[in-house]
Amino acid sequence: MGRIFKALVLLAIIGFVGLTGFAYLGDLSPDQQEVKKPVVLDAD
């Protein structure tokens, strides 16, 4: 039972470190591009 608990704690620590590393190093920013769309104004 002690081995299973130690393995779960180790996996949780590794998962936390991996998630933290991905949050800091992972680039999830969207690609930016300029969008031009003509606008027709009804100024009567």
Contacts in CASP RR format, 6 or more apart in sequence:
PFRMAT RR
TARGET T0000
AUTHOR 0000-0000-0000
METHOD contacts of the structure
MODEL  1
MGRIFKALVLLAIIGFVGLTGFAYLGDLSPDQQEVKKPVVLDAD
END
